[in-house]
Amino acid sequence: MVLVHGLLAYSFSWRFALPLLAQEREVFALDMPGSGWSDLDPKLDCTLDAAAGRLARFLDTVGIRNCDLLGSSYGGTTSLRLAIQQPERVRTLTLVSPANPWSRIGRKRLGLLNISILGLLFPPLARAVHPLSGYCLRRMYGDPRAVTEEAIRGYSLPLLRPGVLEHGVKVAQAWFASMARLEQALPAPARTPTLLIWGSKDRLVDRASVETLQLKLQAKLAIIREAGHLPYEEYPDEFCRIVLEFLAEHPTDRRARREVT
C-alpha cells in the first residue's frame, strides 16, 4: 500500500492508521516534494499532472510496479490522476474526501491566493501567526475538541520551513486549471476498483460532490458518521476496517507481485 497525504500535510497524518494497515500490508507513507520534510525546490511544477508524475517516480524509485493506492484530500486527487495516467500501476484506489472539480467550498479563498500580492504575503504572515494552524486543524475534525496539542505541533513544525507554505500557494494558484484538466479526463475507463470514504461532517470538500464522483468513478462509497476531513485520525479503527474489507474484496495476485528491494 502507498499512502498519499493532503495539501500542507505529510506522512504524520497516517500515524494512527499506518500501524493498523501494516498488520495486513506492506505500507509506504511518503512526504511529497514540497511538503513535510521532503525537498523544497522553488522551481517545482505545482500542477496536478506534475504531482501525479512525481508520485509515479516514487513508485519507480522504491521498485513498486503496482500497488493499492490510498490518498487523502489533494493527495486523493493526485492518486486519482495517477490512476488515470497509468492505470496499470494502481490495483485499487481509495480516495478520502478527494478535492475535485465539483466541490464549491473554498473557491473564494483559492481566488484570493491567485492575487499576486496576497499569494506573496500569505506564507510569511501564516508562519508568524502560529495559532492559525490550530484553527485550521480544528476545522478539519468533526469534533474540534478532539484535536490535541500533539497534533497541532506535529502539523505546525514543517509549515515553519521556508518553502512549504509557498509550495501550497503555488498549488492553489494552479488549482482551477488542474481541476479543469481532471474534469476533462473523467470519466476514465472503469478499470480500477475504487472506494470513496467521506466524513459526514467534512467542512473542506463539498459533500454534494461525492455523488458526481461516485457516478463517474463507478466507486463504492463509505460514510464515517461524525468524522470530519481526516477520518483516519478521528476514527482510525473504523477507517482501517473499511479499507481492509475493501482490499479483501480485491485480493492481490501474488504471482504478479514483484518484491520491493
Secondary structure, 3 states (H helix, E strand, C coil): CEEECCCCCCHHHHCCHHHHHCCCCCCEECCCCCCCCCCCCCCCCCCHHHHHHHHHHHHHHHCCCCEEEEEECHHHHHHHHHHHHCHHHEEEEEEECCCCCCCCCCHHHHHHHCCHHHHHHHHHHHHHCCHHHHHHHHHHCCCHHHCCHHHHHHHHHHHCCCCHHHHHHHHHHCHHHHHHHHHHHCCCCCCCCEEEEEECCCCCCCCCHHHHHHHHHCCEEEEECCCCCCHHHHCHHHHHHHHHHHHHCCCCCHHHCCCCC
